[in-house]
Amino acid sequence: MAQSADLPSSALVPMGQIATTLGVAPGTATTMVKTLADSGLVRYEPYAGVRLTRTGEKQAARVLRRHRLIEQFLVQIMGMSWTEVHEEAEKLEHAVSERLIERIDEMLGRPAVDPHGDPIPDADGTVNRIRYDTLLTCPLHTAVRVQRVSDQDPEFLRFVERHDLRPGQVTQVEARSDAADSVRLRSGKNRPYTIGARAASKVLVQAAGALALTLMLACPAHAQTPAPAAPPAAAHPADSPFAIEDNSFLVEEAFNQERGVVQNIFGPARTGGQWAASFTQEWPAPSQTHQLSYTLSFADGSSGFGAGDTLINYRYQLLEEGPGRPAFSPRASLVLPTGSVGDGLGNGSYGLQVDLPVSKRRGAIYWHGNAGFTWLPRAEAAGSADRANLLSPFLAGSTIYALRPMVHLMLEQVLLFAQSYDGVGRDSSTLYTLSPGVRFGWNVREAQLVGGAALPITWQSGNSDVGVFLYASYELPFIKK
């Protein structure tokens, strides 16, 4: 009944469903529900069904919080299997005090979900309800990440485990057969297998490729400066300027293009078993004070690899770096809805992205910081005629160490508060990415070539993903000096 809060306000849970779930006779279930109705915890309509009242929802959230925190504690701290903790939590949830539950929550690091992917209500009873597809409804031939398993029967959980369908694992639906009542999958280990439709309906998933495309467009870190002359090979980086003062991957640097120099940047990434990529070209307009650029995005969609939304960027060099002063170049970008909504490659809305990048060097270390947001006022969802107003703020920062003038070690961080729309309502999620990497460059006459690689690690809803990010840049003058 606690899940009735996800239903429309007039919807009722059938009594037969409650009796089946509890494993009792329908008459017994009715007697229990009438007792709850007398206590004001449920609204019961004979021959129709039942749903929780506001008071009942609050009490149910309190019980769910206890149950799910205990399950997480038994797995994370006690080392028990996720297949055996449900029954143990049933026994313990009514015996522990609120003080102990709060201490368990603190010890576990305030987890968002339990071992089965079920959301854990906070101390106020608020539940972060995220709508997911199942393996019966998700797109075909698209990598999806398992987020939640709705059936906690130990035998079913062992079945899920054997088929690589635990929360956090990646799979792909290759085909569905109504006649055979089955779903054919391919696991993240490239192993094909078939499961029944009933089992598939209990595995809740989310498109894995959306993560890569989201990061690509959230903070397009394409802020470049001209290629300086190569310093002497023996120069120590702390005693000479960086031979590469730009070319970040995820965190934007506060340097515009110099007059007469154009930059081409390509950044492919593999996250959650899928590829995404972006291409950016930057032009001074016409001097370093003003810069125009565009960013094209690409990703794996439900119909294959395709184009995503496009950014048209303008950036103003408000401050140039100097003694005691950082570089500062605010950017505004127009989001063009060029990606297919049906294929999961676009949002279907014009929008605005704003970023406020700052950069400052201290010896052999460069520090960069970003703060901004992406606003999509009329976002679409596949199969829905409705629209949603989405606002996704982000913060980012990086530290870059010049190991040698043309070889730099990088550590970037991005915190994204992403909103999405599934055609029913808005969902909010927090993504944190920590990305260690390296970049290196060569000066070839008047041009500069820069390459690099990183391993972005992203945490979202209690799950983590390790990806690969590659970088290539070619910068050259288009005006003879």
N, C-alpha and C positions, 0 to 999 in steps of 0.2 A: 504493500500500500504506500510505502514511502515514495515509490517511483510515480505515484499518481500526480505528484507536483509537476511532473514534466508534461502532463496531459492538458488539453484545454480545460478552462475553468468549469465547464458543464459536463466533462467526461467522467464516467464512473468505471471502477474496476469491477468486472463481473465476479460474483460470488464463487462460481465454479473455478475460476482462475485462482482465487485465494485458497480454496479447499485443496486444489491440486498442488499448489506450491507448498502448503503446509503438510500435505500428506494426511489429511483428515477427511472425515465424511462431510458432505455439504451441510448437513444439519448442525454438526459441531462447529463448523466455520461460522454459520449464521448466529449461533448462540454467542460465540466469542465477539462477533461484530456488534451485536446488540448491546453487549456489556460496554464496549468501547463507545458506542453512540450515547449511552446513558451518562458516560463520563465527559461528554463533549469533545471527544478526540476524533470522531469520524461523523460523516453525514451518510446515513444509511437509507436507501430507498428499496423497499421490498420488491423482489422480482426484477430489479434493475441493476443494483450494484452499490458500491461504497467508495468514498474517497475521504482523505484526511481533511479535517478542518485546519484553520491556521494554528490553533493550539496543538493539534495532533501533528502537524508538520514540524513544529518546533521540537516537540518531544521525540519524534522519529529521527530528526537530525542529530539530536543529542545521543540517541542510541547508536546511530550509524557512526558518529564520530568515535565513540568508545570502541565499537566493534572493529572498525577499520584501522584505527591506531594500534589496537592490540595485535591485529594480524600483521601489521608492518613491523611492530616490535618483535614478534615471535620469529619473523623471517630475518630481519636485519640484525638484531642483537642476539637472539637465541639460536640462530642458524637452522631453524626448522624449514621444512619444505613448504612451498606455497600451496601444495596440494592438501596439506593436513591442518592448516591453521584456522580454517573457517569454524570447524566444530569446537576447537579450543577457545576461540574468541567468543562463541555463543555462551560458553560456560562462565567466562571471566567478565564479560561486559557489564553484568549487573552487580558484580562484587567489588569492583575497584571504585575508589573515590574520585571526585572531580580533580582534587589536588594531584593525585597520582597520574591521571590522564594528562593533565597539563604538563607535568614533569616528563612524561613519556614523549609528548609532542615536542617539547623543547630538546630532549635528548636526541630525537630522530632528525632534528633540523627542520621542523615544521613541514613534513612531507605533504605534497598536494594530492597524491593518490596512494592507494594501498597496493599490495603485491599483485592484485588482479586488475589494476587500472581504475578501480572505482574511486571517484572523488571523495576526499575526506572533508566533511564540513568543518568550518572554523569554530572558535569558541562561542560565537554568537549564533551558530546554527545556519550560517550562509553556506550554500553549496555552489561550487563553480560548475554549472551544468553545461557541458560541451556536447553538441550534437555530432555524432559520428556516423559514417556509413557502416554497413556490415559487408562481409564478403559476398553477400547476395545482391547488394545495391551499388557497390563501388565500381568505378570504370574498369573495363577490361584492358589488359596489356599495359597497366600502369602500376608502378611500384607503390605499394601502400605499407604503412607502418601500423602494426597492431598496437592499439591504445588501451583496449579493455576487453575482458572476457566476462560475459554476463552470467554464465553458469558456473557455480563454484563447487559442483559435485566433484569429489576427489578423482573419480574415474575419468570424468570429462577433462579435468585439468591435466591428468597424465596423458590423455589423448592429445591435448593441445601441445604439451611439452614434446611429445614424440614427433609431432609434425611441424616443429619450429614456429609455433604461433603464440608464443608468450608475448606479453606487452613489451614493446621496444624492438621486436624482430620485424624484418621486412619480408614481404611476400608479393606475389602478383597473380591476379586471376586471369587465366588464359582462356577459359571457356566455361559456360554454364549449360546444363542439359535439363530441361524441364521433364523430358521423358524418363531420364534416369534419376531425376531428383538429386543431382550431384553438381559439384563445382570442381573444376580442374585448376590446380594451383602450381606455381613454380616458386620454390623457396628462395631466400636470399643466398643459399648455397648452390643455386642452380639445379635443385633436385625437383623433378616433376612428381606430383601425386594428386590423388582425387579424394575429396571428402564429401559427406552427405550435405544436402541443403540445410537440414535442421542444425547440424553442427556449424555450418557457415554463418547462419543467422545469429549465432551467439558470439561471434568474433567481431568486435568493433574496430574499425580502421580509419586511418586518415591518409590522404595522398602524401607520399614521402617526398616527391619532387617539389612540392610547394615550398618547402623549406629553403632549397637552393635559390629559387626564383625570388622568394621574399627577401632573402639577404642581398641578392644582386641589386634589387631595386630600392631597398631600404636605405642604404648608405653607399651610393656609387662613388667610390674613393678614386676619383680621377682628377686630381689637382696637380698640375705639372708646371715645372719651370724649365728654362732652357738648359741644354746640355753644356756644362762648363768645360773648359779645356782640361785635359787630364793632368793631375798633379804629378810631381815626381814620384817614382815608385817607392822611394825610401821615406817619403813623408809620413809622419804619424798622424792618424786621423784626428787626434785631439789638437794637433798644431796646424791643421789645414782645413779648409772647407770640405764638406761632403762632396764627393764627385758625383753623387746622386742625391739630390735634395727633394725628391718627390717619389712617385711610383709606389704609393701605398696600395694595399689590396682592398681592405674593408673600411679603413678610416681615412676620411678625406683630409688632405693637407691644404694649407691656406696660401697656395702660390698659383697665380695665374700664368698663362702662357706669355712669353716674351714676344714683342712685335716681330712679325715675319717668321714665326716658328709654329709648325703644326704638329700635333701629337696623335698617334693612332694606338689604341690600347685594346687588347683582347684578353678576356679573363674567363676561361672555362672552369667549371667546378663540378664535382661529383658528390652529392649528398643524399643520404637515404636510398642509395641504389640507383639514383637517376642523375642524368647530366643536365646542367644548365650553363649558359654562357652569356656574356655581354660584350658588346663592342662600343667603344666611345671614341669620338673624334673631336678634338678641341682646337679652336681658332681664336687668336687675339682679335679684338674688334674696335679699332684696329691695333690698339696698344695694349700693354699689360694691365692697364686699369680696368678694362672691360674684356670679358671673355664669353664667347658663345660656344656651345657644344651640343651634341646629341648622344643619347645612349640607347642602343638597341639591345633587347633581351631575347633569349631563346631558352627553351626547356623541353623536356619530355612531357607531352600531353597525352590524353587518352587516345588520340589518333596518330601519335608519333611525335617526333621532334618538330617543334614549330616556333613561330615568333610570338613573343609576349608583348606587353605594353612598352611604350616608347617614352623617353624623357627628352624634352627640349630645355636646355640649361642655360641660365645666365648667371655669371658671378662677377662681383665687384670687388676689386682689390682696395678695401677700405684702409688697411694699414699694411705697410711693408715692414718686415722684421728689422729691428735696430737695437742698439744698446738699451736694455731694460724694457723693450717693447716687442710683443709677439706680432707675427703676421696674422692678419684677420681678413677673411674674404667671404662675406655672406653670399649664399647662393639661393636662387629661386628657380624651380623647375616646373614646367607644365607637363602633366601626365596625359599622354594620348592613349585612348583605349584601342590599341591595335591588336591585342591578343584575343584569341577566341575564348569566350566565357564557357562554352560547352565543352571545350577540351581542357579546361582548367588552366589556361595560359594567360587569362586576363580578367579584369574586374568590370569591364563594360562601362567605365565612368571616366570622364575627364577629371583631372585632379590637380593638386598642388603639392609640391614637396619643397620644404625649406630646410636648409642646413646652415649652421653657424660654425665654421671650422676656424681653429686657432692653431698656430705652430710656433715653437720656440726651441732654439738650440742651446744646449749647455755642454760645451766641450765636444766629446765624441758621441753625445746622445741627443737625439731630437725627440721632443714631446709634442704630441698632437691630440687635440680634443675636438669632439663634435657634439652638437645638440640640435635636434630638429624634429620634424614630423612629416608624415605623408597624409594628405587629406583627400578622400574620395567621397564626394557628396552624394553620388547616385550609383553606388556599386550594385552590380547585378549578381545573380546566381543562376546556374543552369536549371532550366525547368520552371522558373518562377518569373512572373511579370512584375513583382514588387521590387523596390529599390531600398538601399540602406545607406545611411550617412556614416562613414568609417573614418576614424582618426587614429593613427598609429604613431605615437612619439618614439624617439630613439635617442640614446646616449652612446657615445663611442670614445675610445681613447687608445693611443698606441705609444709604445716606446721603441725607438730604433737606435741601435748601437752600430757605429761604424767600425767593424772589425778591421777592415781595410777601406781605403777611399772608395773602391768600387764593389765591396762586399759588405753587406749589412745584415745583421740579425734583427728580427722583428718580433714583437709581441703585441697583438691587437686584441681589443675587446669591444664587443657590441652588445648593448642591452636594448632589446626591441619589445615594445608593448603593442603587440599586433592585434588588430581587430579584423575579423573576417565575417562573411555573410553566406549562409547556406540556403537562403530562400525562405527560412522559417524565422530566424532571429539572428542577432549579432552574437558572435563568440569572441571572447578576449583571451589571449594567451601571452605569456611572457617567455621570450627566448633570450638566452644568454649565450654568447659565443666567445670562446677564448681561442685565439688563432696564432700559434707560433709559426714563424716562417723565415725565409731568407731571400734576399734579392741581390742581383749582381748585374754589372753593366759593362759595356764596351763603348768607347768613342771611336767612330769610324769617319774620319775627316770631320765634316760639319754635322754629322748625324750622331745620335746616341741610341744604342740598343740596350734594353733592360729586360731581363728575365727573372723569374722567381717562382717559388712554390711555398705552400703553407698547408697545415693540417688543422682546419677549423673544427673545434669540438663544440657542439651546440647542445644545451640542455633545454628541454621543453616539457612541461607537465610531468616532471619526475623521470623522464627518459632522456638518454643522451645519444648523440650520433657523432661519429668521427668521419669527416669528409676529406676531400682533396681539392685544393685550389691551385690553379696554375696561372701564370701571368706572363704576358709578352707585350712590350712597348717599342714603338719605332717613332723617333722624333727627328724631324729634319726641317731645314729652312725652306720657305717657299718664296722668299725674296732675297736676292743677292745683296750682300752688304758691301 
